[in-house]
Amino acid sequence: MKWIITGIAGFIGCNTARLLAERGDVVVGIDDLSRPGADLNLRWLNEQGAIAEFHTTDVRDTAELAAVFAAHGDAQAVLHLAGQVAVTTSIRAPRADFEINALGTFNVCEAVRLHTPDALLINASTNKVYGADTGALEIRDGRWFDPAAPDGTREDRPLDFQSPYACSKGAADQYVLDYHRSFGVKTVSLRQSCIFGPRQYGIEDQGWVAWLSLAALSELPFTIYGDGRQVRDLLFVDDLVDLYIRCAEHADVVAGTAINAGGGPNNVLSLLELIAYLEQRLGRSPSFTFDEPRLGDQKVFVADVARANALLGWQPTVTVREGLDRLLDWLGEHRHEVAEIVGSRRLDAHASTD
């Protein structure tokens, strides 16, 4: 298959390109290389021979984006990963967040409609579109639990945007779905939970599993906002790529749908459980303190992934423990490279579950 991937030099993008190239697929990459570490990921992709063609293009640039799509009108799949990825950044710079996520996604929708009309557009959405916790929560097995949704949040839960980031990604999510309704474009919006794995240059505002792992590995102190019992379902990046591929291979089945993409109830981790794993793995206790919860932080988010299984026969295959081991192995091998990138931003690691 031929793919166009926006945000290809990000953590998910470069892992996707690698696995697609191993299948023999052709990959055209787009990225503005603005995120720290993107240049290293791009260099790694070129060393792997994973990209047939690369364009340093910002998704906000309508003309440049259209030109790339027009040159590859035979693409069969478009994976839209480019975006502003942190709630905290959206609060500091809401206009940029809107322009990148909402307008940028609109531009991608238009490029697909006008220039690659036979392609499936796969949009990387977010669990933040579902909003904050609902109902009464309980503590079970040392972590927060929602008894009203024991299998997790389903796609038919009402959307509730509670930050600029949620608004911009939510608008993008709905535009993608409506382009199928209004124009017949084949689209699917994957509401992704916490994705983790190698080549993730996590920072305090986003990529919490990688960031806390690096902080512990580098013996940096960090702060937990909240009681540490808040939980997320984790999905290893290779399993996410498998879902992308299944969507592309069954475009008519998924067209016009929103699908949760997460580890589901069998792959849940709390902050305290991650810290316990790091202590066991590294043989020392990480140094951390507690602070008040951040505004809007969910105590519980777990994705119900039954729809992905029903439509595509997909389910996660990499356990949380196996994924964490693989991430720590990679961080250990690339510790100085990663520390230079993320450490230049801030030496004090902070932990919420963004």
C-alpha positions in Angstrom: 0.0 0.0 0.0 1.0 3.6 -0.4 0.7 5.8 2.7 0.9 9.5 3.4 1.8 10.2 7.0 1.7 13.6 8.6 3.8 14.0 11.7 6.0 11.2 10.6 9.0 12.3 12.7 7.1 12.0 15.9 7.1 9.0 18.2 4.1 7.2 16.7 4.9 8.3 13.2 8.4 7.0 13.0 7.4 3.6 14.5 4.5 3.4 12.0 6.8 4.1 9.1 9.3 1.5 10.2 6.7 -1.2 10.5 5.0 -0.3 7.2 8.4 -0.3 5.4 9.0 -3.8 6.8 5.8 -4.9 5.1 7.0 -3.4 1.8 4.6 -0.5 1.9 5.5 2.9 0.3 5.6 5.8 2.8 5.5 9.5 2.0 6.3 11.6 5.1 5.2 15.1 6.1 6.5 16.9 9.2 7.5 20.4 10.1 10.2 19.0 12.5 9.3 21.5 15.2 9.2 19.0 18.1 12.5 18.2 19.9 13.8 14.9 18.8 12.0 15.0 15.4 15.3 15.5 13.6 16.7 12.4 15.3 13.7 10.3 14.4 13.9 11.5 10.8 17.6 10.6 10.6 16.8 7.2 12.1 14.0 6.7 9.5 16.4 7.5 6.7 19.0 5.1 8.0 16.3 2.4 8.0 15.2 3.3 4.5 11.7 3.6 5.7 10.6 6.7 3.8 10.2 6.9 0.0 9.8 10.7 0.1 9.9 13.4 2.8 8.4 16.9 2.9 9.2 19.5 5.6 5.7 20.9 5.5 3.4 22.4 8.2 -0.2 21.2 8.1 -1.3 24.8 8.5 0.2 25.6 5.1 -2.7 24.8 2.8 -0.9 25.3 -0.5 2.2 23.2 0.4 0.0 20.4 1.9 -2.2 20.3 -1.2 0.9 20.1 -3.4 2.2 17.0 -1.6 -1.2 15.3 -1.8 -1.7 16.2 -5.4 1.6 14.6 -6.3 0.5 11.4 -4.6 -3.1 11.0 -5.7 -2.7 7.2 -5.8 -2.2 7.0 -2.0 -4.4 4.4 -0.4 -4.1 5.5 3.2 -3.5 8.8 4.9 -2.5 8.7 8.5 -2.9 12.1 10.2 -0.6 12.3 13.3 0.6 15.9 13.1 -0.6 18.0 16.0 -0.1 19.9 19.2 -0.2 17.2 21.8 -0.4 18.7 25.4 -3.2 20.2 27.4 -0.8 22.5 29.2 0.5 23.9 26.0 -3.0 24.5 24.7 -3.7 26.7 27.8 -0.5 28.7 27.3 -1.0 29.1 23.6 -4.7 28.4 22.6 -4.5 30.0 19.2 -1.6 27.9 18.0 -3.3 24.8 19.5 -6.4 25.6 17.5 -4.6 26.4 14.2 -2.5 23.2 14.4 -5.1 20.8 15.5 -8.4 22.1 14.2 -7.4 24.0 11.1 -4.5 21.6 10.3 -6.9 18.7 10.4 -9.4 20.6 8.2 -6.6 21.2 5.7 -5.8 17.4 5.7 -9.5 16.6 5.2 -9.7 18.9 2.2 -6.4 17.6 0.7 -7.8 14.1 0.9 -11.2 15.1 -0.6 -9.6 17.0 -3.5 -6.5 15.0 -4.2 -6.6 11.5 -2.8 -10.3 10.7 -2.9 -9.8 6.9 -2.8 -7.7 6.9 0.3 -8.8 6.2 3.8 -8.1 9.1 6.2 -7.1 7.7 9.6 -7.2 10.5 12.2 -5.3 10.3 15.5 -7.8 11.6 18.0 -7.6 11.5 21.8 -9.5 10.2 24.8 -9.6 13.8 26.0 -12.8 14.3 23.8 -14.7 12.3 26.5 -14.0 14.9 29.2 -13.6 14.4 33.0 -14.7 11.6 35.3 -18.4 10.9 35.6 -20.2 9.2 38.5 -18.9 7.9 41.8 -15.5 6.3 41.7 -14.1 3.6 44.0 -10.6 2.5 45.1 -10.0 -1.1 44.0 -6.6 -2.9 44.2 -5.0 0.4 45.1 -6.1 2.4 42.1 -9.2 4.4 41.1 -12.0 2.5 39.4 -15.2 3.5 37.8 -17.9 0.9 38.7 -20.3 2.4 36.1 -17.9 1.4 33.3 -16.0 -1.7 34.3 -14.9 -2.4 30.7 -14.0 1.2 30.1 -15.5 4.1 28.2 -17.4 3.3 25.0 -17.5 5.4 21.9 -21.2 6.3 22.4 -20.4 8.2 25.6 -21.3 11.9 25.1 -18.4 14.1 24.1 -17.3 16.7 26.6 -14.5 19.1 25.7 -12.9 20.6 28.9 -9.6 22.3 27.7 -8.5 24.1 24.6 -6.7 20.9 23.6 -9.8 18.9 23.9 -11.8 21.5 21.9 -9.3 21.6 19.1 -8.9 17.8 18.9 -12.6 17.3 19.4 -13.4 19.7 16.5 -10.9 17.7 14.4 -12.5 14.4 15.4 -15.9 15.6 14.3 -14.7 17.2 11.1 -13.1 13.9 10.1 -16.3 12.0 10.8 -18.4 14.6 9.0 -16.3 14.4 5.8 -17.6 10.9 5.4 -21.2 12.0 6.0 -21.1 15.1 3.9 -18.6 14.3 1.1 -18.3 10.5 1.1 -14.6 10.6 2.0 -13.5 7.4 3.7 -12.5 8.4 7.2 -12.0 6.9 10.7 -11.2 8.7 13.9 -9.2 6.7 16.4 -9.6 8.0 19.9 -6.2 7.1 21.3 -5.4 6.5 24.9 -1.9 6.5 26.4 0.5 5.2 23.7 4.0 4.3 24.8 7.2 2.6 23.4 10.7 3.2 22.0 11.6 6.5 20.4 9.3 8.4 22.6 10.9 11.6 23.9 8.5 12.1 26.7 8.3 15.4 28.5 6.5 16.5 31.7 3.5 17.7 29.8 3.0 14.7 27.6 4.3 11.1 27.3 4.2 10.5 31.0 5.3 6.9 30.9 8.4 7.6 29.0 9.1 10.8 30.9 8.9 9.3 34.4 10.9 6.3 33.2 13.6 8.6 32.0 13.5 10.7 35.2 13.9 7.6 37.3 16.7 6.2 35.1 18.5 9.6 35.3 17.9 9.9 39.1 15.9 13.1 38.6 13.3 14.1 41.3 9.7 14.4 40.1 6.3 15.5 41.3 3.1 13.6 41.2 0.0 15.7 40.9 -2.8 14.0 42.7 -2.6 10.9 44.8 -0.9 8.7 42.3 -3.8 6.2 42.1 -5.2 7.7 38.9 -5.1 5.2 36.1 -4.9 5.0 32.3 -5.0 2.1 29.9 -1.7 1.8 28.1 -1.2 0.6 24.5 2.2 -0.3 23.1 2.9 1.5 19.9 3.3 -1.7 17.7 -0.2 -2.7 18.6 -1.5 0.7 17.6 0.3 0.4 14.2 -1.4 -3.0 13.8 -4.7 -1.2 14.3 -3.8 1.4 11.7 -3.0 -1.3 9.2 -6.2 -3.2 9.8 -8.2 0.0 9.3 -6.4 0.6 6.0 -7.0 -2.9 4.8 -10.7 -2.7 5.7 -11.5 0.8 4.8 -15.1 0.2 3.9 -15.8 -1.4 7.2 -14.5 1.4 9.4 -15.4 4.4 7.1 -17.3 7.0 9.1 -16.7 5.6 12.5 -15.0 6.6 15.7 -13.0 3.8 17.3 -11.2 3.7 20.7 -7.5 2.8 20.5 -6.2 1.8 23.9 -5.0 -1.0 26.0 -8.4 -1.6 27.4 -9.2 -2.9 30.9 -6.6 -5.6 30.8 -3.7 -3.1 30.4 -4.3 -0.5 33.1 -1.5 1.2 35.1 -1.5 3.8 37.8 1.2 6.3 38.5 2.1 4.5 41.8 2.3 1.1 39.9 4.7 2.6 37.4 6.9 3.9 40.2 6.8 0.5 41.8 7.8 -1.1 38.5 10.7 1.4 38.1 11.9 0.7 41.6 12.0 -3.0 41.0 13.6 -2.7 37.6 16.2 -0.2 38.6 16.9 -1.5 42.1 16.5 1.9 43.7 13.6 4.1 44.8 12.8 7.0 42.5 12.7 10.4 44.3 9.3 12.1 44.1 6.9 14.3 46.0 3.1 14.9 45.8 1.2 18.1 44.9 -2.4 19.1 44.3 -4.1 17.6 41.2 -4.1 19.5 38.0 -7.3 21.1 36.8 -9.3 18.7 34.7 -7.1 15.7 35.3 -9.1 12.5 35.1 -8.7 10.0 37.9 -9.8 7.2 35.6 -9.7 6.8 31.9 -9.8 3.3 30.4 -10.9 2.7 26.8 -13.5 0.0 26.0 -11.9 -1.5 22.9 -14.7 -3.9 22.0 -15.6 -2.0 18.8 -12.1 -2.4 17.3 -12.3 -6.1 18.1 -15.8 -6.5 16.6 -15.0 -4.6 13.4 -11.5 -5.7 12.8 -10.7 -8.6 15.1 -8.1 -6.4 16.8 -6.9 -6.5 20.4 -3.7 -5.5 22.2 -1.0 -8.3 22.2 1.8 -6.6 24.1 1.3 -6.5 27.9 2.0 -3.5 30.0 5.0 -5.2 31.6 6.5 -6.4 28.3 6.0 -2.9 26.8 7.6 -1.2 29.9 10.6 -3.6 29.6 11.1 -2.8 26.0 10.8 1.0 26.7 13.3 0.8 29.5 15.7 -1.2 27.3 15.6 1.5 24.7 15.9 4.3 27.1 18.9 2.6 28.6 20.6 2.3 25.3 19.8 5.9 24.3 19.9 7.5 27.7 22.2 10.4 26.9 20.5 11.2 23.6 17.1 11.3 25.2 18.3 13.2 28.3 19.8 15.9 26.2 16.5 16.5 24.4 14.1 16.5 27.3 16.5 17.7 29.9 17.1 20.9 28.0 13.4 21.8 28.7 13.3 21.2 32.4 15.2 19.2 35.0 12.2 18.8 37.3 9.9 16.1 36.1 6.2 16.5 36.7 3.6 13.7 36.6 0.1 13.9 35.5 -1.5 11.5 33.1 -1.6 13.8 30.0 
